[in-house]
Amino acid sequence: MRSLIFAASLLLVTPALSTEWVYCGDANNEVSVGVLLGGVEFVNISGITLVANGKQWASSPTYGEGEPVAIAQTFIGDDQIIIDFADEENSDTLAQLRVYVAEEGEDYVQGGILRVAGQGAWIVSCEGP
């Protein structure tokens, strides 16, 4: 799949549940975030993993070890992904992911920034649908 919109359109016409991970990380392997996209009628976020400076978060023990993390808000468009991650009670913002998607001919790239409260901010590249 070449873009998130393409993935979203496939989810709209596919009767079975479809899920796929998007992973983002920095060049020095100090931070990584995984977002499990899924849905039948629309794209939703089914799972989250987040690692920054050795500290870990996960939306469920199924996805890994760490403190609980939830989605505060999200926007997935043609050329942009915006996700705010929150603590379990949705009272504090833990992280913010801002990704831009660009496609030109055979070139397809996803990159942006990941800010983790109290840990830092990084330039990240992403792979996935």
N, C-alpha and C positions, 0 to 999 in steps of 0.2 A: 504494500500500500504506500502510495507516494505522499499523501497528506492526511491530516486529521479530518478534514472535511470529507475526503474520499472515504475514510474509515467510517465516519458518521453516516454517510449516505448508504454504505453497505449495511450498517447496523439497522437502518430504517427499512431496508427491503429484505433482510435476512430474518426468517422466522425464529431461528434458534439463537440462544444467548451466545454472544461472542465477546471474548475478553482478550486483551493484549496489553503488555507492559510498555510504558515509555520510561526510559532511564536517562537521567541527566547527571553529569559529573564534571569536575574540574580537571585540568591537565595534571595536577599534582596528587590526585586521589585523596584530597583532604575532605571532600564532601561528595555525597551522592544522594539522589532522590529517585525513587521508583514510584510510578503512578499506574495502577491497574485500571485501564479503561474498559468499560463494558456497557452492555445495555441491549435492549431489543428495539424500542421505539425512539430512544435518544441516547446520547453518550452520557454516562455517569462514571464516577470514580468509585471503584469497588474496593481498592486497597491502596495502602501507602507504606513506603519505607523511607526513612530519612536517616542519614549518618553525617555528622559534622564534627571534625576534630576528635573522633573516637566515641562521641556520644551518639546513642541510637534511639530512634522512635519507630513505632510500627502501629498501624491501625488495628491490628489483631495479632495474637501470638501465631496464627497461621502463616503470617508473612515475615515473621522474624522476632528477634528479641528487642527490648527497649521499652521506653516509656510510651504511654498511649498518645496518639496523635489523631486529629480529625480534620475534616475539611471545613473551613470557615466560609469561603466563597470561591467560585470558579467561573471562568469564562473560557470557552474553547471555540475559536473562530477560524476563518480561512487561513489567516497568517499570524495568529497570536494565541498563546496559551497563558492564562493568568490564574494562578492558584494561591490562595492564602491558607496556610495550615494553622490549626489552633490546638490548644490543649484539650484534654478530654471533656472539660466542661464548656468549651467554646468561650472562655472568658479572656484568654490571652492569645495573641498571635505568636506562634512559634517560628514560622518561616513564611517567606514570600518567594514564589517562583514566577519569573517573567520570561517567556520564551517567544522568539520570533521565528517564523517559518518562511523560508524563501525557496523558490523553485525557478530554475532557468534551464531550459533544455533538459539534459540528463542530470544536471546538478540539483541536489535537494539537500538543504541544510536546516538544522534547528539549533538555535543557540540563544543565550540570554544571561540572566543573572539569577542567583539564588542567595537570598539573605536569610540567615538563621539568627534569631535574637540571642544576644549574648555570646555568639560564636564568631560571627564575621559575615562577609559577603564575598561571593566568588563569581567569576565568569564561568559559565557551564555550556557544554554542548550536549545534545540529546540524540537518542536513537529510539526508534519505535515507529508506530504508525503515523 
